[in-house]
């Protein structure tokens, strides 16, 4: 069982105490998928605060962020993620954008980033509950393989069952 931390990035959720629906919907989905949700958090669209929260939870297997991936002036989750990752995993983000575009054309505008911070995988998701759940659902199978590779002493793709 892999551990996951879910971070909501939202000015209105943080400053105005607006209800967060994306975080809880991801908690439900990931729990159903057999992941151990070790916590949730909410931060405003602030690059330094996002980075701080990502680094704080680097000991989990997976961090899912929701929000801040669009074209709004304050949407900076991908930039904060790039600041802390060691290696980008572009295929996950590309697949999510492609599949999202098939659902709604504006899905191609998402700027989400995926990458590793040590043995932790970070996946940026859109802020809407529907889009967040759809996007993570698109990559559940490759995500499981990625987590196996990151958490195997000697990562050998040929030796990991797919």
GROMACS elastic network, one bead per residue, 0.5 to 0.9 nm:
[ bonds ]
;  ai    aj funct       b0    kb
    1    34     6  0.64181   500
    1    35     6  0.56136   500
    1    36     6  0.64499   500
    2    34     6  0.78509   500
    2    35     6  0.52275   500
    2    36     6  0.59936   500
    2    37     6  0.85690   500
    2    60     6  0.79602   500
    2    61     6  0.59105   500
    2    62     6  0.74682   500
    2   144     6  0.89464   500
    2   147     6  0.78539   500
    3    35     6  0.58826   500
    3    37     6  0.58856   500
    3    38     6  0.62402   500
    3    60     6  0.54339   500
    3    61     6  0.52130   500
    3    62     6  0.62655   500
    3    63     6  0.85804   500
    4    27     6  0.89426   500
    4    30     6  0.80945   500
    4    35     6  0.66065   500
    4    36     6  0.60481   500
    4    38     6  0.59535   500
    4    39     6  0.74535   500
    4    40     6  0.89328   500
    4    60     6  0.60141   500
    4    61     6  0.60466   500
    4    63     6  0.55285   500
    4    64     6  0.72431   500
    5    27     6  0.88645   500
    5    36     6  0.86826   500
    5    37     6  0.59602   500
    5    38     6  0.56948   500
    5    39     6  0.51204   500
    5    40     6  0.57192   500
    5    41     6  0.80500   500
    5    57     6  0.72018   500
    5    60     6  0.69235   500
    5    61     6  0.83983   500
    5    62     6  0.64380   500
    5    64     6  0.63567   500
    5    65     6  0.84927   500
    6    23     6  0.64093   500
    6    24     6  0.88320   500
    6    26     6  0.74939   500
    6    27     6  0.73168   500
    6    37     6  0.76631   500
    6    38     6  0.84303   500
    6    39     6  0.65070   500
    6    41     6  0.64817   500
    6    42     6  0.86297   500
    6    62     6  0.85350   500
    6    63     6  0.58193   500
    6    65     6  0.58798   500
    6    66     6  0.76967   500
    7    23     6  0.70319   500
    7    39     6  0.85488   500
    7    40     6  0.56399   500
    7    42     6  0.56460   500
    7    43     6  0.75255   500
    7    50     6  0.86805   500
    7    53     6  0.81081   500
    7    54     6  0.83388   500
    7    63     6  0.72774   500
    7    64     6  0.61521   500
    7    66     6  0.63262   500
    7    67     6  0.87358   500
    8    13     6  0.83309   500
    8    20     6  0.77119   500
    8    22     6  0.74193   500
    8    23     6  0.59855   500
    8    40     6  0.77257   500
    8    41     6  0.61256   500
    8    43     6  0.64220   500
    8    44     6  0.83731   500
    8    64     6  0.84244   500
    8    65     6  0.57050   500
    8    67     6  0.61582   500
    8    68     6  0.88030   500
    8   127     6  0.78144   500
    9    13     6  0.79296   500
    9    14     6  0.81020   500
    9    41     6  0.85667   500
    9    42     6  0.58026   500
    9    43     6  0.51036   500
    9    44     6  0.54699   500
    9    45     6  0.58257   500
    9    46     6  0.84983   500
    9    50     6  0.76109   500
    9    65     6  0.69568   500
    9    66     6  0.60218   500
    9    68     6  0.60233   500
    9    75     6  0.88968   500
    9    77     6  0.74317   500
    9   127     6  0.77838   500
   10    13     6  0.50880   500
   10    14     6  0.60202   500
   10    15     6  0.83775   500
   10    18     6  0.89909   500
   10    20     6  0.85425   500
   10    42     6  0.70198   500
   10    43     6  0.62249   500
   10    45     6  0.58177   500
   10    66     6  0.84678   500
   10    67     6  0.62931   500
   10    68     6  0.70633   500
   10   127     6  0.81000   500
   11    14     6  0.51956   500
   11    15     6  0.57419   500
   11    16     6  0.74874   500
   11    17     6  0.89893   500
   11    18     6  0.89668   500
   11    43     6  0.72802   500
   11    45     6  0.56401   500
   11    46     6  0.85362   500
   11    74     6  0.88077   500
   12    15     6  0.53642   500
   12    17     6  0.65042   500
   12    18     6  0.56411   500
   12    19     6  0.86419   500
   12    44     6  0.76505   500
   13    16     6  0.57234   500
   13    19     6  0.61505   500
   13    20     6  0.62165   500
   13    42     6  0.73084   500
   13    43     6  0.79848   500
   13    44     6  0.75284   500
   14    17     6  0.55131   500
   14    18     6  0.72780   500
   14    42     6  0.63228   500
   14    43     6  0.58391   500
   14    44     6  0.55172   500
   15    18     6  0.79133   500
   15    43     6  0.89231   500
   15    44     6  0.73218   500
   16    19     6  0.89437   500
   17    20     6  0.85078   500
   20    23     6  0.61922   500
   20    24     6  0.72197   500
   20    42     6  0.86373   500
   20   129     6  0.88223   500
   21    24     6  0.56219   500
   21    25     6  0.61965   500
   21    26     6  0.87415   500
   21   128     6  0.78905   500
   21   129     6  0.59400   500
   22    25     6  0.51798   500
   22    26     6  0.62075   500
   22    27     6  0.86472   500
   22    66     6  0.67843   500
   22    67     6  0.84792   500
   22   126     6  0.88380   500
   22   127     6  0.64998   500
   22   128     6  0.60666   500
   22   130     6  0.77463   500
   22   131     6  0.88261   500
   22   132     6  0.66912   500
   22   133     6  0.79537   500
   23    26     6  0.52232   500
   23    27     6  0.62258   500
   23    28     6  0.87711   500
   23    40     6  0.72486   500
   23    41     6  0.83231   500
   23    42     6  0.86588   500
   23    65     6  0.85013   500
   23    66     6  0.70347   500
   23   127     6  0.89475   500
   23   129     6  0.76665   500
   23   132     6  0.88418   500
   24    28     6  0.62263   500
   24    29     6  0.86575   500
   24    40     6  0.85833   500
   24   129     6  0.86601   500
   25    28     6  0.51836   500
   25    29     6  0.62641   500
   25    30     6  0.86460   500
   25   129     6  0.64167   500
   25   130     6  0.85217   500
   25   132     6  0.83956   500
   25   133     6  0.70812   500
   26    29     6  0.50325   500
   26    30     6  0.59060   500
   26    31     6  0.82635   500
   26    64     6  0.84756   500
   26    66     6  0.88701   500
   26   129     6  0.78726   500
   26   132     6  0.73617   500
   26   133     6  0.62631   500
   26   136     6  0.85365   500
   27    30     6  0.53828   500
   27    31     6  0.59893   500
   27    32     6  0.85161   500
   27    37     6  0.65202   500
   27    39     6  0.88962   500
   27    40     6  0.82563   500
   28    31     6  0.52661   500
   28    32     6  0.61933   500
   28    33     6  0.87122   500
   29    32     6  0.51169   500
   29    33     6  0.62888   500
   29    34     6  0.89246   500
   29    35     6  0.89449   500
   29   133     6  0.73407   500
   29   137     6  0.86899   500
   30    34     6  0.64787   500
   30    35     6  0.54042   500
   30    36     6  0.76799   500
   30    37     6  0.72516   500
   31    34     6  0.51805   500
   31    35     6  0.51257   500
   31    36     6  0.62992   500
   31    37     6  0.65774   500
   32    35     6  0.74138   500
   33   140     6  0.87413   500
   36    39     6  0.89992   500
   37    40     6  0.78768   500
   38    60     6  0.81595   500
   41    53     6  0.83430   500
   43    46     6  0.74990   500
   43    49     6  0.67304   500
   43    50     6  0.65910   500
   43    53     6  0.81428   500
   44    47     6  0.86661   500
   44    49     6  0.74794   500
   44    50     6  0.77515   500
   45    49     6  0.80060   500
   45    50     6  0.74161   500
   45    67     6  0.85594   500
   45    68     6  0.66163   500
   45    74     6  0.59652   500
   45    75     6  0.63647   500
   45    76     6  0.65181   500
   45    77     6  0.72340   500
   46    49     6  0.54028   500
   46    50     6  0.61194   500
   46    51     6  0.86201   500
   46    74     6  0.78222   500
   46    75     6  0.87179   500
   46    76     6  0.72978   500
   46    77     6  0.82382   500
   46    80     6  0.84788   500
   47    50     6  0.52344   500
   47    51     6  0.61725   500
   47    52     6  0.86100   500
   47    76     6  0.62983   500
   47    77     6  0.69492   500
   47    79     6  0.73693   500
   47    80     6  0.51753   500
   47    81     6  0.87444   500
   48    51     6  0.51066   500
   48    52     6  0.60760   500
   48    53     6  0.86412   500
   48    80     6  0.72016   500
   49    52     6  0.50228   500
   49    53     6  0.61936   500
   49    54     6  0.86220   500
   49    80     6  0.87672   500
   50    53     6  0.52142   500
   50    54     6  0.62051   500
   50    55     6  0.86745   500
   50    76     6  0.89022   500
   50    77     6  0.70788   500
   50    80     6  0.62331   500
   50    81     6  0.78863   500
   51    54     6  0.51241   500
   51    55     6  0.61506   500
   51    56     6  0.84740   500
   51    77     6  0.87700   500
   51    80     6  0.54667   500
   51    81     6  0.67566   500
   51    83     6  0.72573   500
   51    84     6  0.66513   500
   52    55     6  0.52731   500
   52    56     6  0.60520   500
   52    57     6  0.88333   500
   53    57     6  0.64668   500
   53    58     6  0.88171   500
   54    57     6  0.54320   500
   54    58     6  0.63213   500
   54    63     6  0.75465   500
   54    80     6  0.88110   500
   54    81     6  0.77951   500
   54    84     6  0.76697   500
   54   117     6  0.89896   500
   54   122     6  0.83344   500
   55    58     6  0.51253   500
   55    59     6  0.85416   500
   55    84     6  0.72545   500
   55   117     6  0.83194   500
   56    59     6  0.78772   500
   57    60     6  0.60595   500
   57    63     6  0.76555   500
   57   120     6  0.87695   500
   58    61     6  0.77780   500
   58    62     6  0.83747   500
   58    63     6  0.80575   500
   58   117     6  0.68146   500
   58   118     6  0.75655   500
   58   119     6  0.80275   500
   58   120     6  0.59059   500
   58   121     6  0.86969   500
   59    62     6  0.87831   500
   59   118     6  0.87480   500
   59   119     6  0.79711   500
   59   120     6  0.67862   500
   60    63     6  0.71339   500
   60   119     6  0.82877   500
   60   120     6  0.60368   500
   60   121     6  0.84926   500
   61   119     6  0.66871   500
   61   121     6  0.62448   500
   61   122     6  0.86899   500
   61   147     6  0.70060   500
   61   150     6  0.83523   500
   61   151     6  0.80264   500
   62   119     6  0.87595   500
   62   120     6  0.54357   500
   62   122     6  0.58480   500
   62   123     6  0.76753   500
   62   147     6  0.78832   500
   63   120     6  0.72466   500
   63   121     6  0.62591   500
   63   123     6  0.63020   500
   63   124     6  0.84203   500
   64   121     6  0.84908   500
   64   122     6  0.59666   500
   64   124     6  0.59685   500
   64   125     6  0.69747   500
   64   136     6  0.88042   500
   65    68     6  0.86702   500
   65    77     6  0.79754   500
   65   122     6  0.75757   500
   65   123     6  0.62865   500
   65   125     6  0.57242   500
   65   126     6  0.81397   500
   65   127     6  0.85694   500
   66    69     6  0.79669   500
   66    77     6  0.86672   500
   66   123     6  0.87352   500
   66   124     6  0.61350   500
   66   126     6  0.53276   500
   66   128     6  0.78747   500
   66   129     6  0.85304   500
   66   132     6  0.66101   500
   67    70     6  0.78526   500
   67    75     6  0.77406   500
   67    77     6  0.72586   500
   67   124     6  0.77321   500
   67   125     6  0.63742   500
   67   128     6  0.73639   500
   67   132     6  0.85118   500
   68    71     6  0.83189   500
   68    72     6  0.78490   500
   68    74     6  0.72317   500
   68    76     6  0.56413   500
   68    77     6  0.50058   500
   68    78     6  0.75895   500
   68   111     6  0.87924   500
   68   112     6  0.85858   500
   68   124     6  0.86232   500
   68   125     6  0.84268   500
   68   126     6  0.70304   500
   68   127     6  0.66851   500
   69    72     6  0.83063   500
   69    75     6  0.56494   500
   69    76     6  0.67028   500
   69    77     6  0.58714   500
   69    78     6  0.63076   500
   69   109     6  0.87820   500
   69   110     6  0.56901   500
   69   111     6  0.51118   500
   69   112     6  0.53646   500
   69   113     6  0.84776   500
   69   124     6  0.72485   500
   69   125     6  0.70173   500
   69   126     6  0.57735   500
   69   127     6  0.74407   500
   70    73     6  0.87687   500
   70    74     6  0.89599   500
   70    75     6  0.58541   500
   70    76     6  0.83564   500
   70    77     6  0.89984   500
   70   109     6  0.67405   500
   70   110     6  0.52067   500
   70   111     6  0.60482   500
   70   112     6  0.80756   500
   70   126     6  0.73961   500
   70   127     6  0.85550   500
   71    74     6  0.81889   500
   71    75     6  0.63112   500
   71    76     6  0.88937   500
   71   109     6  0.74730   500
   71   110     6  0.76124   500
   71   111     6  0.77996   500
   72    75     6  0.51784   500
   72    76     6  0.86080   500
   73    76     6  0.81095   500
   74    77     6  0.89277   500
   75    78     6  0.80723   500
   75    79     6  0.88327   500
   76    79     6  0.52905   500
   76    80     6  0.63175   500
   76    81     6  0.86310   500
   77    80     6  0.51575   500
   77    81     6  0.60737   500
   77    82     6  0.86158   500
   77   111     6  0.88059   500
   77   112     6  0.77813   500
   77   113     6  0.84455   500
   77   124     6  0.74006   500
   78    82     6  0.61082   500
   78    83     6  0.86314   500
   78   111     6  0.66273   500
   78   112     6  0.56934   500
   78   113     6  0.54355   500
   78   114     6  0.84613   500
   78   124     6  0.70273   500
   79    82     6  0.50974   500
   79    83     6  0.63374   500
   79   113     6  0.84555   500
   80    83     6  0.50970   500
   80    84     6  0.68770   500
   81    84     6  0.54726   500
   81    85     6  0.62316   500
   81   113     6  0.70699   500
   81   114     6  0.79499   500
   81   115     6  0.79315   500
   81   122     6  0.76556   500
   81   123     6  0.88020   500
   81   124     6  0.80796   500
   82    85     6  0.54325   500
   82    86     6  0.82438   500
   82    87     6  0.87495   500
   82    88     6  0.78286   500
   82   113     6  0.74662   500
   82   114     6  0.85655   500
   82   115     6  0.78569   500
   83    86     6  0.86772   500
   84   115     6  0.89914   500
   84   116     6  0.85621   500
   84   117     6  0.65193   500
   85    88     6  0.68440   500
   85   114     6  0.85420   500
   85   115     6  0.57121   500
   85   116     6  0.52600   500
   85   118     6  0.78355   500
   85   121     6  0.86519   500
   85   122     6  0.79608   500
   86   115     6  0.71320   500
   86   116     6  0.56587   500
   86   117     6  0.53091   500
   86   118     6  0.68480   500
   87   114     6  0.87194   500
   87   115     6  0.54229   500
   87   116     6  0.53265   500
   87   117     6  0.72934   500
   87   118     6  0.88208   500
   88    91     6  0.89500   500
   88   113     6  0.74546   500
   88   114     6  0.59046   500
   88   116     6  0.64420   500
   89    92     6  0.62629   500
   89    93     6  0.75245   500
   89   113     6  0.77327   500
   89   114     6  0.52407   500
   89   116     6  0.73491   500
   89   121     6  0.89211   500
   90    93     6  0.53925   500
   90    94     6  0.60641   500
   90    95     6  0.86007   500
   90   113     6  0.69656   500
   90   114     6  0.62604   500
   90   115     6  0.75237   500
   91    95     6  0.60062   500
   91    96     6  0.85373   500
   91   114     6  0.83446   500
   92    95     6  0.52409   500
   92    96     6  0.62633   500
   92    97     6  0.87145   500
   92   113     6  0.82351   500
   92   114     6  0.65375   500
   92   115     6  0.89533   500
   92   123     6  0.82187   500
   92   138     6  0.88734   500
   92   139     6  0.65212   500
   92   142     6  0.77952   500
   92   143     6  0.79341   500
   93    96     6  0.51056   500
   93    97     6  0.61767   500
   93    98     6  0.85859   500
   93   110     6  0.89925   500
   93   111     6  0.82196   500
   93   112     6  0.60436   500
   93   113     6  0.58000   500
   93   114     6  0.60611   500
   93   123     6  0.79803   500
   93   124     6  0.80560   500
   93   125     6  0.88891   500
   93   135     6  0.89608   500
   93   139     6  0.88407   500
   94    97     6  0.51897   500
   94    98     6  0.61092   500
   94    99     6  0.86025   500
   94   112     6  0.87955   500
   94   113     6  0.89162   500
   95    98     6  0.50970   500
   95    99     6  0.60556   500
   95   100     6  0.82537   500
   95   135     6  0.87466   500
   95   138     6  0.73820   500
   95   139     6  0.73326   500
   96    99     6  0.52994   500
   96   100     6  0.57933   500
   96   101     6  0.84161   500
   96   107     6  0.86526   500
   96   108     6  0.88167   500
   96   112     6  0.86990   500
   96   125     6  0.88275   500
   96   134     6  0.84891   500
   96   135     6  0.53481   500
   96   136     6  0.75858   500
   96   137     6  0.88814   500
   96   138     6  0.61582   500
   96   139     6  0.69769   500
   97   101     6  0.60004   500
   97   102     6  0.87165   500
   97   107     6  0.60138   500
   97   108     6  0.51339   500
   97   109     6  0.77533   500
   97   110     6  0.66830   500
   97   111     6  0.84840   500
   97   112     6  0.83447   500
   97   135     6  0.79692   500
   98   101     6  0.51864   500
   98   102     6  0.66452   500
   98   107     6  0.78784   500
   98   108     6  0.66790   500
   99   102     6  0.51551   500
   99   103     6  0.68007   500
   99   104     6  0.89829   500
   99   107     6  0.82737   500
   99   108     6  0.87909   500
   99   134     6  0.88371   500
   99   135     6  0.77750   500
   99   138     6  0.70249   500
  100   103     6  0.51483   500
  100   104     6  0.61975   500
  100   105     6  0.75148   500
  100   106     6  0.81929   500
  100   108     6  0.67621   500
  100   110     6  0.89825   500
  100   131     6  0.77608   500
  100   134     6  0.76343   500
  100   135     6  0.67792   500
  100   138     6  0.85641   500
  101   104     6  0.50279   500
  101   106     6  0.64907   500
  101   108     6  0.51999   500
  101   109     6  0.86526   500
  102   105     6  0.66569   500
  102   107     6  0.80559   500
  102   108     6  0.89831   500
  103   106     6  0.89253   500
  103   107     6  0.75492   500
  104   107     6  0.56054   500
  104   108     6  0.82488   500
  105   108     6  0.62259   500
  105   109     6  0.83144   500
  106   109     6  0.55851   500
  106   110     6  0.78035   500
  107   110     6  0.57870   500
  107   131     6  0.84927   500
  108   111     6  0.82921   500
  110   125     6  0.85526   500
  110   126     6  0.71002   500
  111   124     6  0.85525   500
  111   126     6  0.87632   500
  112   123     6  0.76027   500
  112   125     6  0.61828   500
  112   126     6  0.74098   500
  113   122     6  0.80412   500
  113   123     6  0.63919   500
  113   124     6  0.55066   500
  113   125     6  0.83559   500
  114   121     6  0.72802   500
  114   122     6  0.54842   500
  114   124     6  0.61521   500
  115   120     6  0.84109   500
  115   121     6  0.57440   500
  115   122     6  0.54056   500
  115   123     6  0.68476   500
  116   119     6  0.64366   500
  116   120     6  0.55478   500
  116   122     6  0.60672   500
  116   123     6  0.89589   500
  116   150     6  0.86160   500
  117   120     6  0.51434   500
  117   121     6  0.63110   500
  117   122     6  0.73079   500
  118   121     6  0.79945   500
  118   150     6  0.84376   500
  119   147     6  0.82766   500
  119   150     6  0.52956   500
  119   151     6  0.65985   500
  120   147     6  0.81596   500
  120   150     6  0.74684   500
  120   151     6  0.88119   500
  121   143     6  0.88781   500
  121   146     6  0.81639   500
  121   147     6  0.73251   500
  121   150     6  0.81043   500
  123   136     6  0.84574   500
  124   132     6  0.89397   500
  125   128     6  0.87646   500
  125   131     6  0.77278   500
  125   132     6  0.52814   500
  125   133     6  0.84308   500
  125   135     6  0.66899   500
  125   136     6  0.72830   500
  126   129     6  0.79644   500
  126   130     6  0.88807   500
  126   131     6  0.59551   500
  126   132     6  0.51420   500
  126   133     6  0.89212   500
  126   135     6  0.78090   500
  127   130     6  0.86231   500
  127   131     6  0.71683   500
  127   132     6  0.62782   500
  128   131     6  0.53076   500
  128   132     6  0.59201   500
  128   133     6  0.85548   500
  129   132     6  0.51542   500
  129   133     6  0.61725   500
  129   134     6  0.85190   500
  130   133     6  0.54017   500
  130   134     6  0.61156   500
  130   135     6  0.85433   500
  131   134     6  0.50216   500
  131   135     6  0.58743   500
  131   136     6  0.85447   500
  132   135     6  0.52556   500
  132   136     6  0.63053   500
  132   137     6  0.85125   500
  133   136     6  0.54508   500
  133   137     6  0.60478   500
  133   138     6  0.86935   500
  134   137     6  0.50781   500
  134   138     6  0.62866   500
  135   138     6  0.52126   500
  135   139     6  0.69984   500
  136   139     6  0.54436   500
  136   140     6  0.62069   500
  136   143     6  0.88232   500
  137   140     6  0.53370   500
  137   141     6  0.84628   500
  138   141     6  0.80045   500
  138   142     6  0.89620   500
  139   142     6  0.55791   500
  139   143     6  0.57534   500
  139   144     6  0.85836   500
  140   144     6  0.62279   500
  140   145     6  0.88659   500
  141   144     6  0.53619   500
  141   145     6  0.66924   500
  141   146     6  0.88749   500
  141   162     6  0.88420   500
  142   145     6  0.50702   500
  142   146     6  0.61382   500
  142   147     6  0.86561   500
  142   162     6  0.88571   500
  143   146     6  0.50223   500
  143   147     6  0.61969   500
  143   148     6  0.86351   500
  144   147     6  0.51860   500
  144   148     6  0.62716   500
  144   149     6  0.87325   500
  145   148     6  0.51079   500
  145   149     6  0.62953   500
  145   150     6  0.87059   500
  145   160     6  0.79556   500
  145   161     6  0.83100   500
  145   162     6  0.68162   500
  146   149     6  0.51205   500
  146   150     6  0.61824   500
  146   151     6  0.86168   500
  147   150     6  0.50205   500
  147   151     6  0.60568   500
  147   152     6  0.85106   500
  148   151     6  0.52111   500
  148   152     6  0.60051   500
  148   155     6  0.82997   500
  148   160     6  0.76258   500
  149   152     6  0.53709   500
  149   153     6  0.84492   500
  149   154     6  0.82009   500
  149   155     6  0.52058   500
  149   156     6  0.73701   500
  149   157     6  0.72428   500
  149   160     6  0.76079   500
  150   153     6  0.81974   500
  150   155     6  0.70295   500
  151   154     6  0.86694   500
  151   155     6  0.79180   500
  152   155     6  0.54310   500
  152   156     6  0.82882   500
  155   158     6  0.89437   500
  155   159     6  0.81325   500
  155   160     6  0.81865   500
  156   159     6  0.53389   500
  156   160     6  0.66473   500
  157   160     6  0.53815   500
  157   161     6  0.82201   500
  157   162     6  0.89930   500
  158   161     6  0.77392   500
